[in-house]
Amino acid sequence: MDPIESPEVFEQDPELSVTELDDGSAIIDMPEEETSGESDFYANLAETLDQFTLNKTASNLLELIEKDQEARKKRDELYAE
């Protein structure tokens, strides 16, 4: 795939700002996307998921923890000695 040779490709969108640098590279400034308070990256997902999904996820995690503990059982016994 050939690199883009000129900034004309980006001039179609008036919200984009292209600054061509001396070395031939370019800086493209794009407008920031507006985000609503509900889509906060650090939001607590447990508050947005339905009860079925929460129960299924919890069961899966508990099963994986049990398998992990079983897999490490012999090693842990050796360390205990």
N, C-alpha and C positions, 0 to 999 in steps of 0.2 A: 504494500500500500504506500503510495507516494505521500510525502508530507504536503501540507497545504502551503502553497507558494505565496499567497497574498491574503491580506485581511479582507478582501472584498466579499468573501464567503460569509463573514460575520456581519457585514454591513446591512444585511437583509433584516436583521432584528435591531430596531432602534434603541432597545434597552441595553445592548452590549456595547462596551467601549473597548476598542483595540488600540494598544499603544505598541508600535513597532520599535524594537530596541536596535542599537547599533550593530550588535552581533548577529542580527537576522531573526532573533527570537521575538516573541510578542507576549505582552501581558494583556489578558482579557479580563475586564471587569464586568461581572454580572451582577444584576440587582439581587439583593438578599431576598430569600423567600420568606413570606410572612407565615408565622406559625401561630396556631391557636394555643391557648393555655392547656387544652386537653391533650395535646400531642407532645407534652413535655417528655424529653428523652429519659429523665430520671423518675418518671411517674411510676407508681406502684401498680404493676400489672395485675396483681391479685385482686385489686379493686375493680378491674374492668372485665375480668374473665368470668364466665358463668360457672356455677357450682360443679357441673359435670366435668368441665375441663380442669378445674382445680383439683377435684378428687382423682381424676385420671393421672394428672401430672404428679400428684403426691404419691399415688400407688406405684407409678413407674420409678420415681426416685427412691422410695423405700426398698423396692425390689433390687435396684442397682446397688444400693448401700449394702444390702444383705449379701449379694453376690461378691462384692468387693471384700467384705469382711471374711467371707468363706475362703476366697482366693488367698487372702493374707494370713489365714489361720496358722498354717505350719510355720511361716516365717516369724510370726509374732511369738509362737511358742519357743522357737529357738532363741529369740532375743530375751525372753523371760528367764531363760536358764543362765 
